[in-house]
Amino acid sequence: MSDQKDQVNIADATIALSAEDRADLVNAIKNKLHDLSRDHSGFLDKLPRNIRMRVDVLREIQSQYNELEAQFLEEKAALEAKFHKLYEPLYNKRYEIVNGLVEAGDEGTVEEETNELAGDKGIPHFWLMAMKNNEIIAKEITEKDEDALQYLKDVKWNRLDDAKGFKLEFFFDTNPYFNNNVLTKTYHMISEDEHILENAIGTEIEWFPGKCLTQKILKKKPKKGSNETKPIIKTEECESFFHFFDPPQLPEDAEELDEETAELLQGQMEQDYEIGSTIREKIIPHAVSWFTGEAVPIDDEEEGDDDDEEEEDYVEENDEEEDEKGDEENVKENH
């Protein structure tokens, strides 16, 4: 590891990649990054002898710091693993209450209340609401996604065995959208302490016919005078939270990428990692606070999405059906 990277401030370990890391990764994608362990003797040789001696002392001090930092990271990982196990019983109790397996009164937390919802079990839409109240994740959830995310029962995370990465698990009740009971997302890290992502792998979702939320079917009416009577149909990708389980990947010919494409891909990977880290570090440990909105920063303001998607010729199949119904009603009124 280079001295440059050894100087990473651990206090910043939970935030997004720095501009320097982004630049490094873009260059790595293009395979044009210089060897991080390259010899700097050429630069040092150009320094005056007295300054070079001082720099050598500073490098020795840096080496001592690096040893302590490595010890800190090792002990930090052990401490996190210890408390992760202590958290599990609390997460299990939360799961039981959210999904109606026990009543809150049985846990001695609150008195049982009687109201019009007394017959309901658990807390409906708990995880959906918790994620929607987080600005980063809310941007990924569409109205159609909400119907499927209502079936989300629990979200967990675990560190990988090699300690370089983590896995998220999303547990779903039986639902009309896909066959999977569990969707996973695994992040493999080059260096988790510096938040440098190697790659991410998600579950392939087994969508039921006609229920895929990551694609939309568009229909185009034949041109006037054309012999073709059937509409032209095509499928396009559409915005959806469930793209989270199909993360961007580095192509095999990464060295052929131009700078603009490389930066775009890096931005997508960084955004994907930010979402995963937010779920791991904020949503899972503080889910009830996000559900109630208590965890939402006071100065956060919801930004409305005023950008309407426009299609020049194609319309979504459901939209066309509504238009046809409207045309039929207009014809009846004219008669």
C-alpha positions as CSV (number, residue, x, y, z in Angstrom):
1,M,0.0,0.0,0.0
2,S,1.4,3.4,-0.9
3,D,2.2,6.1,1.7
4,Q,-0.5,8.2,0.0
5,K,-3.2,5.7,0.8
6,D,-1.8,4.9,4.3
7,Q,-2.6,8.5,5.2
8,V,-6.4,8.0,4.9
9,N,-8.3,9.5,7.8
10,I,-10.2,6.7,9.5
11,A,-12.7,9.2,10.8
12,D,-13.9,9.5,7.2
13,A,-14.3,5.8,6.7
14,T,-18.1,5.9,6.6
15,I,-18.5,8.6,4.0
16,A,-18.4,8.3,0.2
17,L,-15.2,7.8,-1.7
18,S,-12.9,10.9,-1.8
19,A,-12.2,12.7,-5.0
20,E,-8.7,11.1,-5.0
21,D,-10.1,7.6,-4.7
22,R,-12.6,8.3,-7.5
23,A,-9.7,9.4,-9.7
24,D,-7.6,6.4,-8.8
25,L,-10.5,4.0,-9.6
26,V,-11.3,5.6,-12.9
27,N,-7.7,5.2,-13.9
28,A,-7.7,1.6,-12.6
29,I,-10.8,0.9,-14.8
30,K,-8.8,2.2,-17.8
31,N,-5.7,0.2,-16.8
32,K,-3.6,3.3,-16.9
33,L,-2.9,3.7,-13.3
34,H,0.8,3.7,-12.4
35,D,2.1,1.1,-10.1
36,L,1.2,2.3,-6.6
37,S,4.4,0.8,-5.2
38,R,6.6,2.6,-7.9
39,D,10.0,3.8,-6.8
40,H,10.1,7.5,-5.7
41,S,13.8,7.5,-5.5
42,G,14.1,9.8,-8.5
43,F,12.2,12.5,-6.7
44,L,14.1,12.1,-3.5
45,D,17.4,12.2,-5.2
46,K,16.6,15.6,-6.5
47,L,16.1,17.0,-3.0
48,P,19.0,18.7,-1.2
49,R,20.8,16.3,1.1
50,N,19.7,18.0,4.4
51,I,16.0,18.0,3.3
52,R,16.2,14.4,2.1
53,M,17.5,13.3,5.5
54,R,14.5,15.1,7.2
55,V,12.1,13.4,4.7
56,D,13.6,10.0,5.6
57,V,12.9,10.7,9.3
58,L,9.3,11.6,8.4
59,R,8.9,8.4,6.4
60,E,10.1,6.4,9.4
61,I,7.5,8.2,11.6
62,Q,4.9,7.4,9.0
63,S,5.9,3.8,9.1
64,Q,5.4,3.7,12.9
65,Y,2.0,5.3,12.5
66,N,1.0,2.8,9.9
67,E,1.9,-0.1,12.3
68,L,-0.4,1.5,15.0
69,E,-3.1,2.1,12.4
70,A,-3.0,-1.6,11.3
71,Q,-3.3,-2.6,15.0
72,F,-6.2,-0.2,15.4
73,L,-8.1,-1.6,12.4
74,E,-7.5,-5.2,13.6
75,E,-8.9,-4.4,17.0
76,K,-11.7,-2.4,15.5
77,A,-12.8,-5.3,13.4
78,A,-12.8,-7.6,16.4
79,L,-14.8,-5.2,18.4
80,E,-17.4,-4.8,15.6
81,A,-17.7,-8.6,15.3
82,K,-18.3,-8.9,19.1
83,F,-21.0,-6.3,19.2
84,H,-22.6,-7.5,16.0
85,K,-23.4,-10.8,17.9
86,L,-24.7,-8.8,20.8
87,Y,-27.1,-6.9,18.5
88,E,-28.6,-10.1,17.0
89,P,-31.1,-10.9,19.8
90,L,-32.4,-7.3,19.6
91,Y,-32.8,-7.6,15.8
92,N,-34.7,-10.9,16.4
93,K,-37.1,-9.2,18.8
94,R,-37.6,-6.4,16.3
95,Y,-38.4,-9.0,13.6
96,E,-40.9,-10.8,15.8
97,I,-42.8,-7.6,16.6
98,V,-42.7,-6.1,13.1
99,N,-44.1,-9.3,11.6
100,G,-46.7,-10.0,14.3
101,L,-45.1,-13.1,15.8
102,V,-45.4,-11.6,19.2
103,E,-47.4,-8.7,20.6
104,A,-45.5,-5.7,21.9
105,G,-47.1,-6.2,25.4
106,D,-45.6,-9.7,25.5
107,E,-42.1,-8.1,25.3
108,G,-42.9,-5.7,28.2
109,T,-42.2,-2.7,26.1
110,V,-45.6,-1.0,25.8
111,E,-49.1,-1.6,27.0
112,E,-51.5,-3.2,24.5
113,E,-53.9,-0.7,23.1
114,T,-57.4,-1.2,21.8
115,N,-58.4,0.7,18.7
116,E,-59.7,0.1,15.2
117,L,-56.3,-1.5,14.3
118,A,-56.3,-3.8,17.2
119,G,-57.0,-6.8,15.0
120,D,-53.9,-6.1,12.8
121,K,-50.7,-7.9,13.6
122,G,-47.2,-6.5,13.4
123,I,-46.3,-3.2,11.7
124,P,-47.4,-3.1,8.1
125,H,-44.9,-1.6,5.6
126,F,-42.3,-1.1,8.3
127,W,-39.2,-1.5,6.1
128,L,-40.7,0.2,3.1
129,M,-41.4,3.3,5.3
130,A,-38.0,3.2,6.9
131,M,-36.2,3.2,3.6
132,K,-38.5,5.8,2.0
133,N,-37.6,8.2,4.9
134,N,-34.0,8.0,3.9
135,E,-33.2,10.5,1.2
136,I,-30.5,8.4,-0.5
137,I,-32.7,5.3,-0.8
138,A,-36.0,7.1,-1.4
139,K,-34.6,8.3,-4.7
140,E,-34.4,4.7,-5.9
141,I,-37.9,3.6,-5.0
142,T,-40.7,4.1,-7.5
143,E,-44.4,3.9,-6.9
144,K,-44.5,0.5,-8.5
145,D,-41.6,-0.7,-6.3
146,E,-43.6,0.2,-3.2
147,D,-46.2,-2.5,-3.9
148,A,-43.4,-5.2,-3.9
149,L,-41.5,-3.7,-1.0
150,Q,-44.6,-4.0,1.2
151,Y,-43.7,-7.7,1.4
152,L,-40.3,-7.0,2.8
153,K,-40.1,-8.7,6.3
154,D,-36.5,-8.1,7.4
155,V,-33.1,-6.8,6.3
156,K,-29.8,-8.1,7.7
157,W,-26.1,-7.8,7.0
158,N,-23.1,-9.9,7.7
159,R,-19.4,-9.4,7.2
160,L,-17.7,-11.7,4.8
161,D,-15.3,-14.4,6.1
162,D,-12.3,-12.6,4.8
163,A,-13.4,-9.4,6.4
164,K,-13.1,-7.6,3.1
165,G,-16.7,-6.8,2.4
166,F,-20.2,-7.5,3.6
167,K,-23.5,-9.1,2.5
168,L,-27.0,-7.6,2.7
169,E,-30.0,-9.9,2.9
170,F,-33.6,-8.9,2.2
171,F,-36.2,-11.3,3.4
172,F,-39.6,-11.2,1.6
173,D,-42.9,-12.8,2.3
174,T,-44.7,-14.7,-0.5
175,N,-45.6,-12.1,-3.1
176,P,-47.1,-11.8,-6.6
177,Y,-43.9,-10.2,-8.1
178,F,-41.1,-12.7,-7.8
179,N,-40.4,-16.2,-6.5
180,N,-37.3,-15.5,-4.3
181,N,-37.8,-15.5,-0.6
182,V,-34.4,-13.8,0.0
183,L,-32.6,-11.3,-2.2
184,T,-28.9,-10.7,-1.4
185,K,-26.3,-8.1,-2.3
186,T,-22.6,-8.8,-1.7
187,Y,-19.9,-6.2,-1.7
188,H,-16.3,-7.4,-2.2
189,M,-13.8,-4.8,-1.2
190,I,-10.2,-4.2,-2.2
191,S,-9.9,-2.3,1.1
192,E,-12.9,-1.9,3.3
193,D,-11.2,0.6,5.6
194,E,-10.6,2.9,2.6
195,H,-13.9,2.0,1.1
196,I,-12.5,0.9,-2.3
197,L,-14.9,-1.5,-4.0
198,E,-13.7,-4.4,-6.1
199,N,-17.1,-5.6,-7.3
200,A,-20.7,-6.2,-6.2
201,I,-22.9,-9.2,-6.8
202,G,-26.6,-9.4,-6.5
203,T,-29.3,-12.1,-6.6
204,E,-30.9,-12.8,-10.0
205,I,-34.6,-12.0,-9.4
206,E,-37.0,-14.7,-10.5
207,W,-39.8,-12.4,-11.8
208,F,-43.2,-13.8,-12.4
209,P,-44.6,-13.3,-15.9
210,G,-45.6,-9.7,-16.5
211,K,-44.4,-8.6,-13.1
212,C,-40.9,-7.4,-13.7
213,L,-40.4,-4.0,-12.2
214,T,-37.1,-3.2,-13.8
215,Q,-38.5,-3.2,-17.3
216,K,-41.5,-1.6,-19.1
217,I,-43.3,-2.7,-22.2
218,L,-43.8,0.1,-24.8
219,K,-46.3,0.0,-27.7
220,K,-46.2,2.0,-30.8
221,K,-49.1,2.3,-33.2
222,P,-48.4,1.5,-36.8
223,K,-48.0,4.4,-39.2
224,K,-51.1,5.5,-41.1
225,G,-51.4,3.7,-44.4
226,S,-49.2,0.9,-43.2
227,N,-50.2,-2.7,-43.9
228,E,-49.2,-3.6,-40.4
229,T,-52.1,-3.6,-38.1
230,K,-50.5,-4.9,-34.9
231,P,-48.8,-2.5,-32.6
232,I,-45.0,-2.5,-32.4
233,I,-43.9,-3.7,-29.0
234,K,-40.5,-3.2,-27.3
235,T,-39.1,-3.6,-23.8
236,E,-37.0,-1.0,-22.1
237,E,-35.2,-0.7,-18.8
238,C,-37.0,1.6,-16.3
239,E,-36.2,3.1,-13.0
240,S,-36.6,0.7,-10.0
241,F,-35.1,0.0,-6.6
242,F,-34.7,-3.6,-7.7
243,H,-31.8,-2.6,-10.1
244,F,-29.9,-2.6,-6.8
245,F,-29.6,-6.4,-7.2
246,D,-28.1,-6.1,-10.7
247,P,-25.1,-3.8,-10.0
248,P,-22.8,-2.2,-12.6
249,Q,-19.9,-4.4,-13.5
250,L,-16.4,-3.7,-14.9
251,P,-16.3,-5.0,-18.5
252,E,-13.6,-7.5,-19.5
253,D,-12.1,-4.9,-21.9
254,A,-11.9,-2.2,-19.3
255,E,-8.7,-0.9,-20.7
256,E,-10.6,0.1,-23.9
257,L,-13.0,2.4,-22.0
258,D,-12.7,6.1,-22.8
259,E,-12.4,8.6,-19.9
260,E,-16.1,9.7,-20.1
261,T,-17.4,6.1,-20.0
262,A,-15.0,5.2,-17.2
263,E,-16.1,8.1,-15.1
264,L,-19.8,7.2,-15.7
265,L,-19.2,3.6,-14.7
266,Q,-17.3,4.7,-11.6
267,G,-20.1,7.1,-10.6
268,Q,-22.6,4.2,-10.9
269,M,-20.4,1.9,-8.8
270,E,-19.9,4.6,-6.2
271,Q,-23.7,5.3,-6.0
272,D,-24.4,1.6,-5.7
273,Y,-21.9,1.3,-2.8
274,E,-23.4,4.4,-1.1
275,I,-26.9,2.8,-1.1
276,G,-25.5,-0.5,0.3
277,S,-23.5,1.3,3.0
278,T,-26.6,3.4,4.0
279,I,-28.7,0.3,4.4
280,R,-26.0,-1.4,6.4
281,E,-24.9,1.5,8.6
282,K,-28.1,3.5,9.0
283,I,-31.3,1.7,8.1
284,I,-30.6,-1.7,9.7
285,P,-29.3,-0.5,13.1
286,H,-31.8,2.3,13.4
287,A,-34.8,1.1,11.5
288,V,-37.5,2.2,13.9
289,S,-36.1,5.8,14.0
290,W,-36.2,5.9,10.2
291,F,-39.8,4.4,10.2
292,T,-41.0,7.2,12.6
293,G,-38.9,9.8,10.8
294,E,-36.9,10.7,13.9
295,A,-33.7,9.8,12.1
296,V,-34.4,12.2,9.3
297,P,-32.1,15.3,9.5
298,I,-34.1,18.4,10.4
299,D,-32.7,20.4,7.5
300,D,-33.5,17.7,4.9
301,E,-36.2,18.8,2.5
302,E,-38.0,16.5,0.1
303,E,-37.2,17.3,-3.4
304,G,-40.1,16.7,-5.9
305,D,-39.2,15.0,-9.0
306,D,-40.5,17.3,-11.7
307,D,-38.8,15.5,-14.5
308,D,-41.5,13.6,-16.4
309,E,-40.3,10.9,-18.7
310,E,-41.4,11.7,-22.3
311,E,-41.7,9.2,-25.1
312,E,-41.9,10.6,-28.7
313,D,-43.8,7.7,-30.2
314,Y,-43.9,4.9,-27.7
315,V,-46.2,4.8,-24.7
316,E,-46.4,2.3,-21.8
317,E,-48.9,-0.4,-22.4
318,N,-51.1,0.5,-19.5
319,D,-51.1,4.2,-20.5
320,E,-52.3,3.3,-24.0
321,E,-55.2,1.3,-22.6
322,E,-56.3,4.3,-20.6
323,D,-56.1,6.5,-23.7
324,E,-58.2,4.0,-25.7
325,K,-60.8,4.0,-23.0
326,G,-60.9,7.8,-23.0
327,D,-61.3,7.8,-26.8
328,E,-64.2,5.4,-26.6
329,E,-66.0,7.6,-24.0
330,N,-65.5,10.6,-26.2
331,V,-67.0,8.8,-29.2
332,K,-70.1,7.8,-27.2
333,E,-70.6,11.4,-26.0
334,N,-70.4,12.8,-29.6
335,H,-73.1,10.3,-30.7
